[in-house]
Amino acid sequence: MQPNFKTMSTIELKRYALSHRGEVEPLRERYRRRTPDEEAIWFKLPTSKEEEQQQFELFKKMIDEKEASS
């Protein structure tokens, strides 16, 4: 009997999937929980050192904001 994957936390589900690699259902549940592409932030490759630095600063700001809200 398989556990209820819908009630597992994402971390528990990931651990289960990694320890039961032959099972497909935990992978399906992880896929259902993914972030939709329309919520993703897309960046183009920087073409100059200035753009690279700007992106780095933006990434750093985004990470700091995410950590502050956690």
C-alpha positions in Angstrom: 0.0 0.0 0.0 1.4 3.4 -1.0 1.3 6.4 1.2 -0.9 9.4 0.4 1.3 11.6 -1.7 -1.1 14.5 -1.6 -0.7 14.9 2.2 3.1 14.7 2.1 5.2 17.8 2.3 7.3 18.6 -0.8 10.5 17.6 1.1 8.9 14.3 2.2 7.7 13.6 -1.3 11.1 14.3 -2.7 12.8 11.9 -0.2 10.2 9.2 -0.9 10.7 9.6 -4.7 14.5 9.4 -4.3 14.3 6.3 -2.2 11.6 4.6 -4.4 13.0 5.4 -7.8 10.9 2.7 -9.6 7.6 4.3 -8.6 6.0 6.8 -11.0 3.2 8.2 -8.8 5.4 10.3 -6.5 7.0 11.8 -9.5 3.5 12.7 -11.0 2.6 14.4 -7.7 5.8 16.4 -7.7 5.1 17.4 -11.3 1.6 18.6 -10.3 3.1 20.8 -7.7 5.6 22.6 -10.0 5.5 26.3 -10.5 3.7 27.2 -13.7 5.9 28.8 -16.3 3.8 31.9 -16.4 4.9 32.6 -12.7 8.6 32.0 -13.6 10.9 34.9 -14.1 12.9 34.6 -17.4 16.3 36.3 -17.9 18.3 36.7 -21.1 22.0 36.0 -21.1 23.9 39.1 -20.3 25.8 40.6 -23.3 28.1 42.8 -21.3 29.8 42.9 -17.9 27.4 45.7 -16.9 24.4 43.6 -17.7 26.0 40.7 -15.9 26.5 42.9 -12.8 22.9 44.2 -13.0 21.5 40.7 -13.1 23.7 39.6 -10.2 22.4 42.5 -8.1 18.8 41.7 -9.1 19.3 38.0 -8.2 20.8 39.0 -4.9 17.9 41.3 -4.1 15.4 38.6 -5.0 17.1 36.0 -2.8 17.3 38.5 0.1 13.6 39.3 -0.2 12.6 35.7 -0.3 14.7 34.9 2.8 13.2 37.9 4.6 9.7 36.7 3.9 10.4 33.1 5.1 
